Amino acid sequence: MALSRMRGGIALPLAVEGFARPFETLPLPSRLILPLIQDEGGLLEARVKKNDAVQAGQLIAENPQPHRASLHAPAAGKVVEIVSSFRDILGRLVPAVVIEPDVSTQRDESSAPEADPATLPTVLGMVDFDRRTQPLAAKLNDAAGRRIETLIVNALDQEPFLFSRGRLILEEGQALLQGIASLQRLLSPAKTVLVVESRVPAVRRAAAALAGGATHVFPLANRYPQAAARMLARAVLGAEIPYTAGVTVADIGGLIVDVEAVAALGRGRPLTQRFLTVSGGRGNLHNVRVALGTPIGRVLECCGIAPAAGGKIIAGGPMSGPAAADPGLPVTKETAGIYVQGPAEVNRPAEAVCIKCGLCVEKCPMRLMPFLIAGFSEKNRFDEAERYDLFACIECGCCAYLCPVGLPLLQFIRFGKQQILGRRKGA
Amino acid sequence: MNAPAFVVSAPPHVHSAYSVRRLMFALFASLLPALAAAFWAFGLDALRVAGIAVVSAGAWDLLLQRVFGKPLSLTDGSAAAYGLLFAMLLPATAPWWLIAVGTLVLLLLGKHVYGGLGCNPFNGILIAYAALMLSYPGLMQDFPAPTAEDIMTESAPLVELKDKGPEDAAEAFPLAELFFGSRKVTGALGEISPLAVLAGGIFLIATRTIPWVIPAAFFAGLAALAGLFRFLDPETYASPLFHLLAGGAFLGAFMIAPDWPTSPVTRTGMLCYGLLAGALTFAIRAWSQWPEGTYFGVFLASLATPLLDRLRPTVFGARFTRRRPVRHRPAGV
């Protein structure tokens, strides 16, 4: 079954060799910067003060709201500073805890704290790395009390330029099995499916070795954006969920958790690291295990990638990741990968007019009319943009990727969303 | 800070190989087999017409860019592609000034007067064709006599159909000769060999320069209406295959109807547009004074494009209905 069960979207080239690169554990940097927003769950409150000594895995910040994710020290060391307004990669001004790690101690090797399995995700700072990082506890809470027939463990990488999820299947099988087991205890699903890239035999074999009992392998050809929750739910469960607020995959009897989150849960230790694919172009491709708070520039240095002025540093994949202005920005729970482009690869949007070729309409996985909602947004005609379902856009970027004219369609669509939301807030 | 400056912009940070230039080059390339067929049938006159059309289109484009204060550029290839496509609608006998007037109308009313490529509500090729057809109907239909020895008529197939009826036309033009191209057939440059046009059309679909829906729907619309009337009155109406293979139906279906700015953008819209264009082609051929209805048919159908663009696809998940919530207490907690 080498099928993609998706209408629309694009077949991006898959660099299979990315799955063959084992995870390298990167050394700790001299400073770990931990912004106090790490997911969609909102602002965290620091639980440490300046000059406090911290242990690896020690709680350093908590979310005052229920069903969120806490934050822990990735390494033992000293809190050297609590910055009150740190500008993060998305331009948000947030507080940040800066830790100077004690190089003589090992990284996080603390044992699992004793806790109720239902609150464990909050206590351990677990998140789900969907297209946007969400607290795992919020997801599980949404699913609680509803019949979850299918637990979907997603090992499809968000973009074919990233390989860390596929690699986790190969390397972290044990943790994965434990994570799956604890989710099964929590949700008691009728079956569990492990969605993997169908075109990589090694990954399929490793996944098959993990299957058994109520756990099945579900191979899919990763046609972008197949890994997005709505597309994945449609492929596995055969039903479409709308963009109406409050409707989630749980409404069609499923719960999607990505493989990195499941493995982290299985390890049972506080979440203080990320598994990333780092790509510097021309085959310079690494899979790395990196402590949260490590500056992106330091990660690149370790991988032997020197970003050139006038190039781009993308925190995530090139289809949907945000660009980083400063290599000093840290890896957070929201960093999906690192992709560096040279100045020649940076594409510049055109100042031209849509020729109405219809490619964006044909390939939009949400079946929208991107050129139209982008055009309305560009012209400040937000009511019309909304009438054409602006908010259904999942921001995959297929439209702008394909546009022959080179229009920055996704940028216009995002602009429209921001303007409408801003006006609602103001009203 | 002395760190190097990095570019920050919205995703996606990569782009496909598609560009307007690529679309135009593909369109240009797709016409070369048809041009070769025209050269085979009409000799150097075919190349003369095509050459004048391409060069004059480029010259007018530059001049009009100057007049409208746009940056001077021919690099997107649109003038060359549209120039060559327009030549395909002309007879090999077209005088140079007729071609130049046509390309002026094409570039002025089909592009610059509306602000540039993509802003034009009407297909420039067809505006130019209509203008010349109404102003110089004689010159526009002055097709050279076929060069073969054993010809039954000097007329173009659709003219023969109009003048003599379906039986004589079918006898003079066997379907195979119409399809492969023959020195017994005359017409505009692009009307000689549907096979050559089809080769270009397959290239356009394979490179996703045009969607397959529009040509398919065009053929379906034309064949359906022609088939219906053939069934009702075979004395008066030609067979659907004759209608498909005679004249410019293939050229219209693959190269003219899918014109990007003036054809619909949604699958359903394209389907309706193609069917409408095909049906109108038959109607004009059968019941108007013009023997060839393809170009006017496509032109009329394109007027419905703004309306057809309202046929939106159903948004993902729009048919969702919430299941009855099932109360459930998980076992392990």
Interface residues (C-beta under 8 A of the other chain):
Chain A: I10 P117 A118 A144 G145 R146 R147 Q184 R185 L186 L187 S188 R230 A239 E240 I241 P242 Y243 T244 V247 D251 I252 G253 P307 A308 A309 G310 G311 K312 I313 I314 P318 M319 S320 G321 P322 A323 A324 A325 D326 P327 G328 Y339 Q341 E345 V346 N347 P349 A352 V353 C354 I355 K356 C357 G358 L359 V361 E362 P365 M366 R367 L368 M369 F371 Y388 D389 A392 E395 G397 A400 Y401 L402 C403 P404 V405 G406 P408 L410 Q411 R414
Chain B: M1 A3 P4 A5 F6 V7 V8 S9 A10 P11 P12 H13 V14 H15 S16 Y18 S19 V20 R22 L23 G115 G116 L117 G118 C119 R208 P211 W260 P261 T262 S263 P264 V265 T266 R267 M270 R312 P313 T314 V315 F316 G317 A318 R319 F320 R322 R323 P325 V326 R327 H328 R329 P330 A331 G332 V333
